[in-house]
Amino acid sequence: MALAAVAALCSGGDAARLTVNGLPVVSGAFSLLYVHSIYRAPSAELFTVEGRRFTMRAVVSTNDSVLDYYALDGTRGRTPDGLWVLRLAAPATYDELPLLTTSIGRRTLASGGRCLPLYPAAGAARVRVAVRSGPAVPGEPCRPPFHSQSFLLKIAYSPTDASATSTVDIQKPHAWPSPG
């Protein structure tokens, strides 16, 4: 199944506009939101962008078992709202990231207060996440379960601070969507 997100990987057009699968990259960061298929917990992988490469810096979830599932070294913490955060000891950098998306996991890109669903209405689809220069797609307001989860509104990864998520970032998110 061809998804709009895959078609949005483009070149040309507005070469000055950096996008992830067509969604504008805001503040040098984006998130890959999903519902963990085993724990049914809203979760997110937090990325920073440098040029056309992107680096996974942290994982956030409402369930600490999601962090165990990754089996990665890093520093665990809790946000003031009690969410679990794993800051990776060895962040992983990608040129592109192939994913299998399903309507169960609802993988969704988020940046600058907008979301771009990557999953099909039913079944599964293969997509590639990549950062490119080109025309932007507007995205949309985030859908359930992401639009109402407190972690989407109160936690953000600061691309200028690779070691921690600061209180300022939590209070003024720049890489996570806001409702509506």
C-alpha positions in Angstrom: 0.0 0.0 0.0 1.4 3.4 -0.9 1.1 5.8 1.9 1.1 9.6 1.6 4.0 9.7 4.0 6.2 7.6 1.6 5.1 9.8 -1.3 6.1 12.8 0.7 9.8 11.8 0.5 10.7 14.2 -2.2 13.3 16.5 -3.5 13.1 19.8 -5.3 10.5 22.5 -4.5 11.3 24.5 -1.4 14.9 23.3 -1.0 15.3 25.4 2.2 12.5 23.5 4.0 13.9 20.5 6.0 11.2 17.8 6.4 10.9 14.3 7.8 8.7 12.4 5.4 7.3 15.8 4.3 6.5 17.0 7.8 8.5 20.2 8.6 11.2 19.6 11.1 10.8 22.3 13.8 13.5 23.2 16.4 15.8 20.5 15.0 13.8 17.6 16.5 10.9 15.2 15.8 9.3 12.3 17.6 8.1 8.9 16.4 4.9 8.2 18.4 3.4 4.8 18.8 1.3 2.5 21.0 3.6 -0.4 22.2 2.0 -3.6 20.8 2.7 -5.7 23.9 2.2 -3.2 26.8 -0.5 -1.1 25.0 1.3 2.0 26.3 1.6 5.3 24.4 5.3 5.7 23.8 7.7 7.8 21.8 11.2 7.8 20.4 12.8 11.2 20.4 15.1 12.3 17.6 17.3 15.3 16.8 18.2 16.3 13.3 21.6 17.3 11.9 21.7 17.9 8.2 19.9 14.9 6.6 20.7 12.5 9.4 18.7 12.0 12.6 19.7 10.5 16.0 17.4 8.7 18.5 18.3 10.2 21.8 15.6 9.0 24.2 12.5 6.8 24.7 9.5 8.0 26.7 6.5 5.9 27.8 3.7 5.7 30.3 4.9 2.2 31.2 8.5 1.4 32.4 8.3 -2.0 30.8 8.5 -0.4 27.4 12.0 0.9 28.4 13.0 -2.6 29.4 11.8 -3.9 26.0 14.4 -1.8 24.2 17.2 -3.5 26.2 19.5 -0.5 25.6 22.0 1.1 28.0 21.1 4.5 29.2 19.9 6.7 32.1 16.4 6.1 33.3 14.4 8.9 34.8 10.9 10.1 35.6 9.3 13.3 34.5 7.4 15.5 37.1 4.2 13.8 35.7 5.6 10.3 36.4 6.4 9.3 32.8 9.4 7.0 32.2 12.3 8.3 30.1 15.3 6.4 28.9 18.2 8.6 27.6 20.4 6.4 25.4 24.0 6.0 26.5 24.9 5.4 22.8 22.4 7.4 20.6 21.6 5.7 17.3 22.1 7.8 14.1 20.3 7.1 10.8 20.2 8.2 7.2 16.8 6.5 6.9 14.9 4.1 9.1 12.7 1.4 7.6 9.6 0.5 9.6 6.7 -1.8 9.5 3.6 0.1 10.6 0.2 -1.2 11.6 -3.1 0.2 12.7 -2.4 -1.4 16.2 0.8 0.5 16.8 -0.3 3.7 15.0 3.2 5.0 14.3 3.0 8.7 13.8 5.6 11.4 13.1 5.3 14.5 15.2 7.1 17.8 14.9 6.2 21.4 15.6 2.8 20.7 17.0 1.7 18.6 14.0 1.4 14.9 13.3 1.8 12.7 10.2 0.3 9.2 10.6 2.5 6.5 8.9 0.1 3.6 9.4 -2.6 2.2 7.2 -6.3 2.0 8.2 -5.9 -1.8 8.4 -3.2 -4.4 8.0 0.5 -3.4 7.8 2.7 -1.2 5.6 6.4 -0.7 5.1 7.6 2.9 5.3 11.0 4.6 5.4 11.6 7.6 7.7 14.0 10.1 6.2 15.0 13.7 6.4 15.0 15.6 3.1 14.7 19.1 1.7 11.6 19.8 -0.2 8.0 20.8 -0.1 6.2 20.4 3.2 2.9 18.7 3.9 0.9 20.4 6.6 0.4 17.3 8.8 -2.7 17.3 11.0 -3.7 17.7 14.6 -2.7 14.6 16.5 -5.3 11.8 16.8 -6.1 9.6 19.8 -4.3 8.3 21.7 -1.6 10.9 21.2 -3.7 14.1 21.3 -4.7 13.7 24.9 -1.8 12.0 26.5 0.0 14.3 29.0 3.4 13.1 27.9 2.8 14.6 24.5 2.2 18.0 26.0 4.7 18.1 28.8 7.9 16.3 27.7 10.2 17.3 24.9 13.8 16.5 23.9 16.0 19.5 23.7 18.4 19.2 20.7 20.8 21.5 22.5 21.1 19.2 25.6 22.0 15.7 24.7 22.1 14.5 28.3 18.8 15.5 29.8 15.3 16.8 29.3 15.1 20.1 31.1 12.2 21.6 33.1 12.1 24.4 30.5 11.6 21.9 27.7 8.9 20.1 29.7 7.0 23.4 30.3 7.5 24.7 26.8 7.6 21.8 24.4 9.0 22.4 21.0 9.2 19.0 19.4 5.9 17.5 20.6 2.4 18.2 19.3 -0.2 20.3 21.1 -3.9 19.3 20.9 -6.2 20.6 18.2 
